[in-house]
């Protein structure tokens, strides 16, 4: 199974979800069955992981790697089994880029928008962790 997380710029919420989910998948012994990546729903210029997000991942003990932002492509829509967005705006932006959702695989991580919590990213992390755990339970 291939999962693609999407946020607006692919520097914060979606890479955070990618790295959190990768850790959960590894801890569950499913690394050979599930792969995870992330993308943006808006044009990017190759930005790197937001330093506040990287710091929060470090505090939480979530491993992360060098990350360069990119915008989702129609090919990525076709290659992935699930496209998991961080907010309702991302869902609409992704549909505009990839030509709708003919395979019904675009979802939100939670039933609400994941916040961009600049105050240490605690709320962002909590929501992403909860959403990723629910997603892992669903796909297991």
N, C-alpha and C positions, 0 to 999 in steps of 0.2 A: 504494500500500500504506500502511496505517495501523498503527502500532505503539504500544501503550500499555505503559509500564513501571510496575510496581507494587511498592511496599514497604509497611511497616506504617503509617507516618505521612505519607509523601509530602513529607518535608522533607530527606531525606538521600540514600539509595541510589537511589531511583527518579528523582528529578530529576537526580542526577549521571549516571545512565545516559541520561536524556533528552538532556542537554546534550552528553555525550560522543558519543552516536550522531548527534545533529544535526551535529556537527563532522565526523565520519567520512563522513556522507552528503554534506555539502557538498563536502568534499575529493574525494569520488568522483564529483562532478558529478551526483548523483541527487536533489537537492533538489526537483525537479519531479515525482519519481516516488514518494518516500517521505516520509511525515510522522510525527512522533514527539511523544508527550505522556506524561504520567505521572499517577498517582493513588495513593491510599492504600487499604489493605485493611481499615483500621479507621476509626472515626469521627474526624473532624478538626474543628478550630475555626478554620480559615483561617490556620494558622501559615505562616511564611515559610521560605525556604531556610535551613538550618542554617548558621551563620557559619563553622564549620570546613569544611564541604563547599564553601562559596563560596570560602574561602581556598585549598583544595586545587585547585579548578578554576582559579583565578587563577594559581597556581604552575605548573600544567600547560599554561597557555595555552589553556584551553577556555572559549570565550565562554559566558556565561549571562545570563539576563534575570531580571527580577523574577518571583518564583514564589510563588503562594499554594496551599497544600495543599488537596486535596479528596478525598473518598472515591469510589471507582469506583461507577458506576451500571449497572443492566442495559442502559440505552441505550448506554453506552460499550462494553459487551461487544459489542453488536450492530454498532456503528459501526466497530470496529477489527478488523483481520485477524489480529493477534497480540496476546496479552496476556502480557507477559514479567515474571515475578515474581522477586524477589530471594532468596526462601527458600521452603522447603516449607510453612511456616505460612501465608505469603501465598497460596499456591496454594489451600489449603483455605478460607481466609477469603474469597477472591474467589469461589470456587465457591458458598459459602454465600450471598453477597450477590446473585449473578447467577443462581442457580438451576441450578448444575451447570456442565457444559461441553459442551452438546449439539453445538457446532460444532468441538470438539477444537482450540481455539486458545489454551489456557492452557498456558504452558511456564515452566520456570525458565531464567534466563539461562545458568547453568552447571549441571553435574551435582552441584553442592554449594551450600550456602547462602553468599551473599555476606556477609562480616562487617561489623559496625558497628565499625570500627577507630578508636577515639577518639584514638589516638596519631598524629595527623597525617593520618589517613585514607589512608595509603599503600597498605595491603593492600586496602582497599575500592576505591580507584581502580584498582589493578593488575588486580583480578578483573573489575571492570566494563569496563575497556578491553579485556581479553582476550575477555570474553563478547560485547561489542559488535562487535569485529572478526570473531569467528566468525559472529555473526548476519548481519553485512553480507555476508560471503562466501556464506552460505547463501541470502540473498534476492537477491543480485546476478544 
